[in-house]
Amino acid sequence: MKKTLTIIITLFISISSFSQNTYEDLLIIKADGNWDDLIKKAERYTLKGSTEKDALPYYYLAYGLYKISFQADRDEKYKNSYKDAFTAIGKMLRNDKSGEVQEKHADFVDELKFSLLEIIQNEVENDEYRRAFGWTMRLYKFGRDYTPVYYLEGALRYRNNDKSTANSKWKAGDDLLKDADINSWSEPDKKIYMLGLYETAKALKEDRQIVKAKEVMNMGAPYFEEDKRWKVYYDEIVN
């Protein structure tokens, strides 16, 4: 009886270990830097019934798409690979119920956020607000409750003469902030929030709502007062 029980337990452990796919094959391909193979292999996992709800394949898919987007000679089928990387990371986050995959690969998630922030900053600095808006909407791939994006979207909608929606987005951001610990946010989250506050205040000031613009900037003052870029922003709006 004891021997039979031992065999059953051993078999159960073996089956459990087998079912927990660690995707070592994807890790090896990633280490080799073959992004085309990584994308193809990861995508097969995301389409397979037994693994389509696993978060990890979507991480590898996003990683491959992001990396291949920097290759000038990439295949035509990857012309939208940078944008597709955000779609893949969004699926990773939705399937990552425990948050373990996001935590393990937080550096890559932050790298994606920083890269998108840089594009958005360049667009708004060139007064390309409609283009900036298109890129900003991709920030929602990090979740519909991704607080920093609401202020940035609100500012850009205001610029595009959609003031009612802008106000609703700012209100939604304010509501989310009530339960937020800004000090615990990652660096890109803080930077996106900072840009959103500045662009909001800037639009309000140009609309001659000076008091409201200053109030918005004072929302960020406790968190960014040591930031050089923020000091420039603050002096422009408040002083």
C-alpha positions in Angstrom: 0.0 0.0 0.0 2.8 2.4 1.0 4.7 1.5 -2.3 1.5 2.2 -4.4 1.0 5.5 -2.6 4.6 6.6 -3.3 4.1 5.8 -7.0 0.9 7.8 -7.2 2.5 10.8 -5.5 5.6 10.6 -7.8 3.4 10.4 -10.8 1.3 13.4 -9.7 4.4 15.5 -9.1 5.7 14.6 -12.6 2.4 15.5 -14.2 2.3 18.8 -12.3 5.8 19.7 -13.3 5.2 18.9 -16.9 2.0 21.0 -17.0 3.9 24.1 -15.7 5.6 25.1 -19.0 8.6 27.3 -18.3 9.1 27.9 -22.1 12.8 27.1 -22.0 12.8 26.9 -25.8 11.7 30.6 -26.0 14.3 31.6 -23.5 17.0 29.9 -25.6 15.8 31.6 -28.8 15.7 35.0 -27.1 19.3 34.5 -25.9 20.3 33.8 -29.5 18.8 37.1 -30.6 16.8 35.5 -33.4 13.8 37.7 -33.2 12.0 36.3 -36.2 12.1 32.7 -34.7 11.2 34.0 -31.3 8.1 35.8 -32.7 7.0 32.8 -34.7 7.5 30.3 -31.9 5.9 32.5 -29.2 2.9 33.2 -31.4 2.3 29.5 -31.9 2.0 29.1 -28.1 -0.5 32.0 -28.0 -2.7 30.3 -30.6 -2.5 26.9 -29.0 -5.5 26.0 -26.9 -3.5 24.6 -23.9 -1.2 27.7 -23.7 -3.2 30.6 -25.1 -4.0 31.8 -21.6 -0.4 31.6 -20.3 1.1 35.1 -19.8 4.7 34.1 -20.6 4.5 33.5 -24.3 3.0 37.0 -24.8 6.0 38.4 -23.0 8.4 36.7 -25.5 6.2 37.7 -28.4 6.2 41.4 -27.2 10.0 41.2 -26.7 10.6 39.8 -30.2 8.3 42.3 -31.9 9.9 45.2 -30.0 13.5 44.2 -30.8 12.8 43.5 -34.5 11.2 46.9 -34.9 14.7 48.4 -34.6 15.9 46.4 -37.6 15.9 48.5 -40.7 16.0 45.5 -43.0 13.2 43.6 -41.3 10.6 41.7 -43.3 7.6 43.7 -44.6 5.3 41.6 -42.4 6.9 43.3 -39.4 6.4 46.8 -40.5 4.0 47.4 -37.6 6.0 45.3 -35.1 6.5 48.2 -32.7 2.8 48.8 -32.3 2.1 45.1 -32.2 4.5 44.7 -29.3 2.1 46.8 -27.2 -0.8 44.6 -28.2 1.2 41.6 -27.0 2.2 43.1 -23.7 -1.4 44.0 -23.1 -2.4 40.4 -23.5 0.5 39.4 -21.2 -0.8 41.7 -18.5 -4.4 40.5 -18.8 -3.4 36.8 -18.6 -0.9 37.4 -15.7 -3.5 36.9 -12.9 -0.8 36.6 -10.2 1.4 39.4 -11.5 4.4 37.2 -11.3 5.3 37.6 -15.0 5.0 41.4 -14.9 7.1 41.5 -11.8 9.8 39.3 -13.3 10.0 41.3 -16.5 9.3 44.7 -15.0 12.4 46.2 -16.7 11.1 45.3 -20.1 7.7 46.7 -19.3 9.3 50.0 -18.2 11.4 50.0 -21.3 8.3 49.9 -23.5 6.7 52.7 -21.5 9.8 54.9 -21.8 10.1 54.3 -25.5 6.4 55.4 -26.0 6.9 58.4 -23.7 9.8 59.6 -25.8 7.7 59.4 -29.0 4.8 61.3 -27.3 7.1 64.0 -25.9 8.6 64.6 -29.4 5.1 64.9 -30.9 3.8 67.4 -28.4 7.0 69.4 -28.5 6.4 69.7 -32.3 2.7 70.6 -31.6 1.7 67.4 -33.3 -1.2 66.8 -30.9 -3.2 64.4 -33.0 -0.2 62.2 -33.6 0.6 62.3 -29.9 -3.0 61.3 -29.1 -2.7 58.2 -31.3 0.4 57.1 -29.5 -1.0 58.0 -26.1 -3.9 55.6 -26.6 -1.5 52.7 -26.7 -0.7 53.4 -23.1 -4.0 51.8 -22.2 -2.4 48.5 -23.2 -1.0 48.7 -19.7 -4.5 48.5 -18.3 -7.7 50.6 -18.3 -6.9 51.6 -14.7 -3.4 52.9 -15.8 -3.8 56.2 -13.9 -1.0 58.4 -15.6 -2.5 58.1 -19.0 -5.8 59.8 -18.1 -4.2 63.3 -17.6 -2.2 63.0 -20.8 -5.3 61.9 -22.8 -7.4 64.6 -21.3 -4.8 67.3 -22.3 -4.7 66.0 -25.9 -8.5 65.8 -26.2 -8.7 69.3 -24.9 -6.2 70.4 -27.6 -8.4 68.6 -30.2 -11.4 70.7 -29.0 -13.1 67.7 -27.3 -13.3 69.5 -23.9 -16.2 67.5 -22.5 -14.3 64.2 -22.9 -11.2 65.9 -21.6 -12.9 66.9 -18.4 -14.3 63.3 -17.9 -10.8 61.9 -18.4 -9.3 64.3 -15.9 -12.1 63.4 -13.4 -11.4 59.7 -14.0 -7.7 60.3 -13.3 -8.6 62.2 -10.1 -10.8 59.3 -8.9 -8.0 56.7 -9.6 -5.5 58.9 -7.7 -7.5 58.6 -4.5 -6.3 55.1 -4.0 -2.9 55.5 -5.7 0.6 55.6 -4.0 2.5 57.8 -6.5 5.7 57.4 -4.6 5.6 53.6 -5.3 5.2 54.1 -9.1 7.9 53.1 -11.5 10.0 55.9 -13.1 8.2 55.8 -16.5 4.8 56.0 -14.7 5.9 59.1 -12.9 7.3 60.7 -16.0 4.0 60.0 -18.0 2.0 61.5 -15.1 4.3 64.5 -15.0 4.0 65.1 -18.8 0.2 64.7 -18.5 0.0 67.3 -15.7 2.2 69.8 -17.6 0.3 69.4 -20.9 -3.0 69.8 -19.1 -1.8 72.9 -17.3 -0.3 74.3 -20.5 -3.6 73.9 -22.4 -5.6 75.4 -19.6 -3.2 78.4 -19.4 -3.4 79.0 -23.1 -7.2 78.9 -22.6 -6.8 81.7 -20.0 -7.7 79.4 -17.1 -4.6 80.4 -15.1 -5.8 79.5 -11.6 -6.9 76.0 -12.7 -3.6 75.5 -14.5 -1.6 76.4 -11.4 -3.8 74.0 -9.4 -2.9 71.2 -11.8 0.8 71.9 -11.5 0.5 71.9 -7.7 -0.8 68.3 -7.9 2.6 67.2 -9.0 4.8 69.5 -7.0 5.2 67.2 -4.0 6.5 64.4 -6.2 8.6 66.1 -8.8 10.1 69.2 -7.1 13.7 67.8 -7.5 13.2 66.9 -11.2 15.0 69.3 -13.6 12.4 69.0 -16.3 9.6 69.6 -13.8 11.2 72.8 -12.5 11.2 74.2 -16.1 7.5 73.1 -16.5 6.6 74.6 -13.2 8.3 78.0 -13.8 6.6 78.2 -17.2 3.1 77.7 -15.7 3.2 79.0 -12.2 5.9 81.7 -12.0 
